[in-house]
């Protein structure tokens, strides 16, 4: 399934991918936080267990290395300290997602570099891009809108959700994992939601308003675009969400994905290739009580769905559930 990856690769996990692009869109310098570092550590450990192959390398801060050592040894993966990674010239640098800071990490490591144009990465990862493509393909809810002011948003909420039990969501273009968004119901913006949106508008952000459709099932198409621009749909994962849309795990099932999800996922891959993007992409879809939302958003980067597909491939006939595993504590005295 993952033969398109080639190798060997030097992996770098930057879970703050969207946060960096959001800061840059505001003309600000991105400041990494402990929260994102903790998320990167969890992703790196699960990537090591699920997707990395013998001969690969994994860049990591030194304080992560003791708790990663056993898994790296079992996988045949070299752990490369971020501050002194050694000779990485034979490996292709592979971040979770391409950003200016990730590119700088790859340059300092001396690995081979083949990034897509960073302006393309920024554009296609914005929800403004996926919303425009959704409208072009005739898949969008007609009530969904990009809004640039509180007054425009308030008018759209009142028009699109006139009943008290109508659900809606307002999203930042670079929101991820149920972050940088507000949920509401009815025709008026509650004070907390209005204040959140007001701050984003003051930063110059465009926000995406959408009616909220509680999901029955969700899907994640995962694909890869090679250097020649050939897009391959690698598979479709089955993420499990709680009622607020936060990821809680994956259902690993041998049943085939709906044809609509595969078709739209393939179309997204072709569009990203035409934009000049190269590398992994994910495309989220959901089934709800009134039908389908086959193009919920696009992630032109690695996603946890790739890891779930790799786990499922080890026992393709087994129906079970999987979720991210926390790294073990470092051995005593490490």
ZAPARO-800492 format. One record per residue: x, z, y of N, C-alpha, C in turn; residue in one letter. Coordinates in pm, whole numbers, plus 32768, in hexadecimal, padded with zeros to 4 digits. Each point is the difference from the previous one (the first is absolute). Last residue first. Layout:
% ZAPARO-800492
XZYXZYXZYA
...
//
This chain:
% ZAPARO-800492
86E88CA982C2801F7F74802680227FF78094X
7F71818F7EFB808F7FEC801C80247F748028X
7E42802B7EF680428072804080957FE48010X
7EB07E617FF6803780637FA480478071804CX
7E6D7EFE80F2808C7FE77FDF8033806D7FA0X
7DF97F797FFA805C804B8053808F7FE27FD5X
7E9B7E807FA9801D80897FD5805780478065X
7E9E7E7C8095808680107FC5801580907FD2X
7E117F288006805F803F805C8089800D7FBDX
7E887E7D7F998037807E7FCE806280388065X
7E387E9980018089801D80268029808A7FD2X
7E867F227EE08012801D808E8092801D801BX
7E777F2F7E73808A801D8029800080228094X
7EA57FAD7E1E8013801080908090802A801DX
7F0D7EC67E5F802380878029800E80048097X
7FC67EB07E337FAF801F8076801C80918025X
811D7E6C7EDC7FD6808B80117FB180118081X
80EF7E737F507F7D80117FC17FC6808A8015X
81BC7F6B80A27F947FB4803F7F7780127FC2X
81D880F380437F9D80137F967F817FB9802BX
817C7FD2810D8045803D7F8E7FA480167F89X
7F6E7F5B81AF803D7F987FAD804880397F87X
7F3B811781577F9C7FC67FA6803D7F9B7FA2X
811280BB81537FDE80657F9C7F9D7FC77F9AX
806B7EF1816C8075800E7FA87FE680667F93X
7EB97FC6814D80047F8C7FA7807580087FA0X
7FE0814B814D7F9580107F9C7FFD7F8A7F9FX
81287FE9816B802D80657FA07F9780137F92X
7F957EE5816680687FC27FAC803080637F96X
7ECF809F81467FC17FAC7F9A80647FB97FA7X
807780FB81847FFA80507F857FBC7FB27F91X
80FA7EDE816E7F93806180018005804F7F7EX
81467E9F815B7FE1803A7F7F7F8C80628010X
7FF57E8781628069805E7FD77FE380277F71X
7EC47F38815C80717FA87FDF807C80557FECX
7DDA804D7FF6807F8049800D80707FA37FD3X
7DD27FDF80A980787FC47FC58076805C8019X
7DBD803D7FD380788001805380737FC27FB3X
7E2F7FCE7F7F7FF6807A80518077800C805EX
7F047E8D7ED2807A800280507FF780758061X
7E9F7FAA7EC980747FD47FB280837FF8804FX
7E1780F27FE9805B7FEF807180867FD57FC1X
7DD880017F48809180027FF580417FFA808AX
7E0080BC7F6E804C7F8A7FDB809580197FFAX
7EA3814980627FC27F878035804D7F817FDEX
808E81BE7F7E7F767FF67FD37FBE7F7E802DX
820F7FEC7FCA7FA9806880347F6F7FE17FDAX
82337F807F9C7F767FE37FDB7FAA80738032X
82027F4380AA7FA680667FCC7F787FC47FE0X
82457F98806E7F757FD27FF87FAA80727FCFX
82247F7680C67F9B805E7FCE7F757FC38007X
82197F557FD47F827FDE80417F9280577FC3X
824D7FC2802A7F8A80397FC17F867FDE8052X
82287F437FAB7F8B801980537F9380427FABX
82487F7680147F8680347FC07F8D80088063X
817B7E908067800880847FC57F7B802D7FC6X
805B7EB181B080377FFC7F79800A808F7FCDX
7F077EBE81AF8020807F7FC180367FE77F73X
7F537EB38140808F80147FF8802980847FC4X
7E427F238038802C8044807A809780118005X
7F297F517E7E7FFC7F9D806B802C803C8085X
7FD7811E7E8C80707FA37FEB80057F998070X
7E9581237FFA807980468028807B7FA77FEFX
7E637F597F69800380098093807F80468030X
7FB27FE67E2E801C7F7B8036800A80038099X
7F7D818E7F22808C7FDE7FE480287F7A803BX
7E3B807F80198052804F805B80947FE17FEAX
7ED47F3E7ED67FF57FC180848054804B8067X
7FDA80B77E5280547F887FFD7FFD7FB88086X
7EE281717FCC808B802B7FFE805F7F8A8001X
7E367FAB7FD480218024808A809180318009X
7F627F9A7E517FFE7F888054802880208090X
7FD081617EC880767FAF7FE280067F85805BX
7E868113801D807580498030807E7FAE7FE9X
7E6C7F557F5680007FFD8092807B80448039X
7FAB800C7E2C80387F82802C80057FF78098X
801D81DB7EF97F9C7F9B802880427F848039X
811B81167E9F7FCE801580877F977F968021X
806280B37DFF80307FA480697FC280208087X
806C81747E797F977FA08024802F7FA88073X
80F6817B7F36801F7F797FD27F967F998028X
809B81D2810E7F9D7FCA7FA480287F747FD4X
807F81D3812C804A7F997FB87FA67FCC7F91X
7FBF810B81ED7FC77FEB7F7C804B7F8B7FC1X
80AC8166818D7FE07F787FD47FC180047F76X
8031816881CE80397FD47F827FD87F717FE1X
7F9180F18196801880737FA9803A7FD77F79X
7FA37F4C822E802B7FE17F78801B807F7FB1X
7E987FD18199808B80257FE980247FE87F6EX
7E467FD180EF80557F8B7FF68093801D7FEFX
7E788131801280347FDC8085805C7F887FFBX
7F3B80C37E747F947FD38056802B7FD6808AX
816F7FD47E847F9A806680147F997FCB8064X
811D7EBA7EAE7FFB804180827F9E80757FFDX
813B7E977EB27F92806080048008804D8083X
80BF7DFA7F468013808280407F8180547FFBX
80C77E597EED7F7E8041801580158089803FX
811A7DFA7FE57FF9808E7FDD7F758036801FX
80DE7E077F8B7FA0804780537FF7808F7FCFX
818F7E527FEF7F98804D7FBD7FA680448065X
815D7EAE805A803780487F8D7F96804F7FB4X
80217E3481407FAE80777FF2802A80487F80X
81277EA981427FD0801F7F7A7FAB807F8005X
80E77E5D81567FBA80807FF57FC980127F73X
81A07EDF810C7F9D7FFB7F947FC4808B7FECX
816F7F7381337F78800680357F947FF57F97X
81F0801F7FDA7FD27F7780167F727FFC8038X
80D4819C7F8680497FC680707FD37F728021X
7E9381337F0F80907FF07FEE803E7FB68077X
7E4A81517FB980227F7C803380977FF07FF9X
7E6681477F0580897FEF803180157F70802AX
7E4F81907F9680437F817FEA808B7FFD803CX
7E0D81287F818090800E801B80457F7C7FE0X
7DF180F68066804C7F8D7FD080928010802BX
7E7281707FBE80757FDE804D804B7F8C7FC2X
7DF3811B801280637FAC7FBC80747FE6805EX
7E1F81587FA580637FC2805880697FB77FACX
7DD380C17FE280837FEA7FC2805D7FC18066X
7E7380B4809C7FE180187F7280817FF37FB0X
7FD1807E8223802A7FA97F937FC8802E7F7AX
7F4480208213803A80517F93801A7FAB7F85X
7FF87F5481FC7FB47FEF7F84804180557F93X
7FF67FCD823F803E803D7F8A7FA37FEF7F89X
80567ED781E07FA180527FB3804480307F82X
813D7F90819A7FBC7FC77F8C7F91805D7FD1X
819D7F9481A27F8480457FDB7FBF7FB77F8BX
8209802380E17FA27FB37FB07F8880577FDDX
81837FF381B07FCB80437F8A7F9A7FA67FBAX
81C67FEA81697F807FC37FDC7FD280437F7FX
816580D6817B7FDB7FD37F7B7F7A7FB78001X
810B80EA816A7FFA7F6F7FFC7FD77FC87F79X
801981D480A080817FCE7FD080047F687FFBX
7E7180DF80758061801E806A808B7FD17FDAX
7EA77FE57EC17FEF7F998067806380158072X
7FF681467EB280397F827FCD7FF17F918067X
7F4081A280618092800B7FFF80407F7E7FD0X
7E2D80227FF1802E7FF9808B809880068008X
7F2580417E6080047F74802880367FF1808EX
7FC081B47F6080667FBE7FAF80107F6E802BX
7EA280F780C18083802C803580717FBC7FB5X
7E487FB87F6980157FBE808180888024803AX
7F7680D87E7680217F757FE5801C7FB58083X
7F6D81BC802380857FFD7FC4802C7F707FE5X
7E43804B80B3806E801E805D808C7FF57FC3X
7E7C7ECB7F33800C808F8016807B80208054X
7EDA7E348009808480367FDF7FFF80978015X
7E407ED37F7C80518036806E808680327FCBX
7E817F487EF580187FA3806F805A80338071X
8012808A7DD67F9F7FF8806A802F7FB18078X
816D80ED7ECE7F7E7FCA7FD87FA47FFF8079X
8241800D7F657F8D803480487F807FC87FC7X
8257802E7FDC7F807FDE7FC27F8F803B8053X
82227F6280627F968065800B7F837FC97FC0X
82497FB37FF17F797FCB80037FA080748018X
81EE80087F887FEA7FAF80777F787FB97FFCX
808680937E2580338036807D7FE47F9D8072X
7FAB7FC17E1A7F98804F804380338046807EX
811F7ECC7F167FE380767FAD7FA080608046X
80B57EBD815F801D7FF67F717FD980837FBCX
7FFC7EB881FC7FDC80777FB380177FEA7F6CX
803F7ED48192806980257FA17FE280857FBBX
7ECB7F3F814080337F8B7FB7806C801F7F9AX
7E818168807480747FCB804780367F8A7FB1X
7DF3809C7FE6808580017FC580697FD08065X
7DE380CC7FAB80567FC08064808F80127FD0X
7DEE800F7F11808C802B800780467FB3806FX
7DE080957F39805F7FA4803A808B803D7FFFX
7DC480307F4A808B802C7FFE805B7F96803DX
7DDB809F8027805C7F8F7FF580908031800BX
7E60810A802F8051800A7F8680597F867FEAX
7ED3802A817C804F807D7FFD805A80097F86X
7F7A7E2180DA7FBC806C7FB9805D80787FF1X
808F7E5E80CE7F98804180517FBC80767FBCX
81B97EC47FEB7FD680717FAD7F9280508048X
80C87E7080C180147FE77F717FC6806E7FA6X
7FEC801581EA7FBF7F867FD280067FF37F68X
80DA816E80D77F6F800880187FB67F877FC9X
81DA80037FEE7FC980667FA77F688005800DX
80E87EED812C7FFC7FC67F7B7FC780637F9AX
8041808D81BF7F967F9C7FFA7FF47FC47F74X
815F812C80547F80804780037F8B7F9E7FF7X
81B77F4D80247FE9803F7F7E7F7780447FFCX
808F7F4A81987FE47F947FA07FE1803A7F76X
8088812D814C7F7C7FCA80207FD87F927F9EX
81B280BB7FE47F9A805E7FD17F747FCB801BX
81897E9A7FBA7FDE8069805F7F95805A7FC5X
80B27E797F238074802480527FE1806B8067X
7F627F107DF47FD68035808280798034804AX
7F417EBA7E3F8075803880427FD5802B808CX
7EA17FDC7E5780377FCC807C808580428021X
7E357FB97E838089802E8015803A7FBE807CX
7E4D7F977F418001806E8060808A8037801CX
7F967EA37EBC7FF07FCB80898004806E8069X
81047FFB7E257F82803680327FF47FD48093X
81357ED47EBC7FF8807780547F7080298019X
80C07E737F0F7FEF80787FAE7FE3807D8051X
80827E1480617F71801A7FF37FDF807B7FAFX
81B57F4180947FD57FE17F787F6B801B7FEAX
80CD806481A480177F727FE67FCC7FD67F77X
7FF981CB807A7F9A7FB28047800E7F6B7FE4X
8147811A7F4D7F80801E7FC07F8F7FB18043X
81A87FF180C27FFB7FAF7F877F7D80167FB6X
80508105817E7FF17F7480267FF77FA77F85X
805781C77FB97F777FEE80337FE87F6E8026X
81B280817F7F7FA77FF97F8C7F6F7FEE802BX
813D8034815B80197F847FB47F9F7FF67F8AX
7FFC818781017FCC7F93805180117F7B7FB7X
80B9818A7F537F757FEB7FD87FBC7F998059X
821880017F9A7F9C8037805A7F737FE37FCCX
81977F597F377FDB80867FD57F9A8042805CX
80BF7E4D80557FA87FF87F8C7FDB808A7FC9X
81267FD581867F7F7FBE80167FA4800B7F87X
81C480A67FF07FAD804F805B7F757FC3800CX
813E7F107F077FDB807D7FBB7FA380538057X
80BA7E8280C27F987FDC7F9E7FD1807D7FB6X
8168802B81247F867FEC804E7F8B7FD87FA6X
81B2802F7F457FBF807F801B7F837FF28056X
80CB7EA07E8F8002801680917FB2807F8023X
80C980107E207FA87FA28044800B80168097X
81A7807C7EC47F81802F80387FA87F8D802FX
81B680637EDD7FAC7F8980087F7880278038X
822180C67F847F87800880517FB77F7C7FFEX
818C81447EDF7FD27F7B80247F79800D8048X
813F81A880297FBB7FB57F977FDF7F748030X
80D8818680EC804F7F8E7FD57FC27FB07F8FX
7F76819681158021800E7F7280547F8C7FCCX
7F57800581BF8065806A7FF1802C800F7F70X
7EA27ED1805D807E7FD08039806E80677FEFX
7E4A80767F7E803B7F9E7FA680857FCA8031X
7F0C81218119802F80497F8A80437FA07F9FX
7F2B7F478175807D80418026803B80507F8CX
7E587F3D7FC880687F9880038087803C8024X
7E8C811A801980227FE27F75806D7F967FF8X
7F51806981A68056806B7FCF80267FEB7F6EX
7ED87EC480D280877FFE8039805A806E7FCAX
7E8F7F6B7EB17FF7802A808B808C7FF5803CX
7EE07F947E0D80667FD880607FDC802D808DX
7F8880F87E1C7FCC7F9B805C80687FE2806AX
807A80E97E7F7F6F80087FE67FB77F9B8058X
81F37F757FAC7FB9807480357F6E80017FD1X
81DD7F197F5C7F6F7FF97FEC7FBE807D8035X
81F17EC27FCB7FBF807080427F697FEE7FFDX
816F7F4A7E9C7FA77FCF80697FB48075803CX
81FD7FFE7F097F71801D7FF37FB37FCA8079X
81E67FFD7FBB7FC77FAF7F957F6880117FF4X
811A80F6813C7FFE7F7280237FC27FA77F95X
806181F3804E7F7C7FCE7FD97FF37F6A8016X
817181BE7FE97FFB7F6E80067F7A7FCF7FCAX
800381ED80D1805E7FB77FAC7FED7F6A800DX
7F11817280F17FC47FBF7F8B80617FBA7FA3X
7FD38187818180747FBC7FC57FD47FBA7F80X
7EBB80CF811780708007805D807E7FBA7FCCX
7E6580207EFD7FEB7FB2807A807B7FFD805AX
802080357DE57FE6805380767FF57FA9807DX
7F8C7F6B7E0680607FE4806A7FE180568079X
7FA37FCA7DC97FD480448078806C7FF2806AX
7F867EC07E4280638049804F7FBD80418077X
7F2D7F7D7E087FFF7FE1808F806A80558046X
7F407FF17E2780767FAE8017800D7FD48090X
7EB0812C7F247FDB7F78802680777FA48011X
802F81D37F937FAD7FC57F987FDF7F6E801EX
80EF80FB814380517FEB7F897FB17FBD7F91X
7F1B807F818780597F8F801A80577FE17F86X
7EE8817C7FF37FB17F857FF880587F868018X
80CB81A6802E7FD67FEB7F757FB47F7D7FF2X
8089808D81B980707FD97FA87FD27FE07F72X
7F0E809E81A17FED7F787FCF80607FDD7F8EX
800981A280F27F7F7FFB7FBA7FE17F747FCBX
8196804B80FB7FFD80527F877F7D7FF87FB3X
80347F0B81A980457FCB7F8A7FFB805C7F86X
7F53803681DB7FA57FD07F9980467FEB7F7AX
80E8808081927FB580717FCA7F947FD67F9CX
81197EBD80EA804A804E7F9C7FAD80727FC5X
7F0F7E3F80AE804C806D803C804080577F95X
7FA57E037F807FB7807D801380568063804DX
7FCF7DE77F048035804B80717FAD807E8016X
80507ECE7E3A7F9C804080558046804F806DX
805E7E437E86802D807680487F8F80368056X
80357EBB7E1A7FD1801580898044807A803CX
80427F837E3880517FB4805D7FD4800A8090X
7E9A804E7E80809080197FF380507FA2805AX
7E1D805E80B480367FCF7F818096801A7FF8X
7E0C80B2810E808D7FDE800580357FDF7F76X
7E3680988046801A7F74801F80937FD98000X
7F3081C77F957FA17F987FDA80357F72800AX
80E981AE80747FC780117F7A7FB27F877FD0X
80BC800C81B9806D80107FA07FCB80057F71X
7ECE80088161803A7F7B7FF4806F80027F96X
7F4A819980757FA67FB47FA9802D7F707FF0X
80F781198123800680377F787FA77FB07FA0X
7FF67F9481CD80807FDA7FC4800980317F70X
7E88807E81027FFC7F727FDC80817FD67FBBX
7FED81B680A97FA37FF07F8F7FFB7F6F7FD3X
80FE805D817F803F803E7F8A7FA67FF07F84X
7F5C7F7581A680657FA47FCD804280367F82X
7ED2811680E67FB97F927FBF80637F9C7FC4X
80AF815D81017FCA80367F837FB57F957FB1X
809F7F9181AA807180117FA47FCF80347F7AX
7ECC7FE08161801D7F7E7FC6807580077FA0X
7F8F818A80E07F8F7FD77FAD801C7F7A7FBEX
813080B2813F800E803C7F7B7F8E7FD57FA3X
807F7EAD818B7FD3808B7FF5801580337F72X
80BE7E5D81787FD9802C7F7A7FDC80948000X
7FE27EA1819B8044807E7FDE7FD1802C7F76X
80157E1C81477FC4804D7F938054807B7FE1X
7FC27EFB81E2805C800F7F917FBF80587F95X
7EE47EC0815D804480807FF180627FFC7F8AX
7E9F7EBD80A980797FFD8050805080807FF8X
7E6A7F7E7F0B7FE9804A807C807A8000805BX
800F7F397E547F957FB980467FDF80438085X
813680CF7EE0803A7F8A80407F977FB1804CX
7F7481757F008050802A807380397F88804AX
7F187FAB7E717FA380308067804C802A807DX
80F77F857E837FC77F8C80437F9D8028806DX
80BC81577EFB80677FBF80517FC87F87804AX
7EEA80E17ECF801680528077806B7FC2805AX
7FA57F3B7E5A7F987FE480628014804F8081X
813B80537EA37FFE7F7280247F997FE3806DX
80A2819F7F047FD17FFC808A7FFE7F728038X
80A880737E4C7F6F801180007FC67FFD808CX
81BF7F4F7F0B7FDB802880887F678008800AX
81AF7FC47E817F73802180137FE98034808DX
81667EB07ED97FFA8063806E7F6D801A801EX
81627EFC7E707F7E80268036800F806C806BX
811D7E5F7F0B801A8082803C7F828028804CX
80587E9C7E467FCF80208086802D808A802AX
80A07E487E8E7FD5808B80187FDB80178092X
7F217E957F3F804C807C800580947FE48003X
7DC87F3F7FD8808F7FE57FF3804D80837FFFX
7E117FA6803080558054805380937FDA7FF9X
7E837F447F03801A7FC08081806280508055X
7F4D80917E5580777FAC7FF680227FBD8084X
7E9481467F698053800D807680827FB07FF6X
7EB97FF87E9E7FAE8000807980558000807EX
//
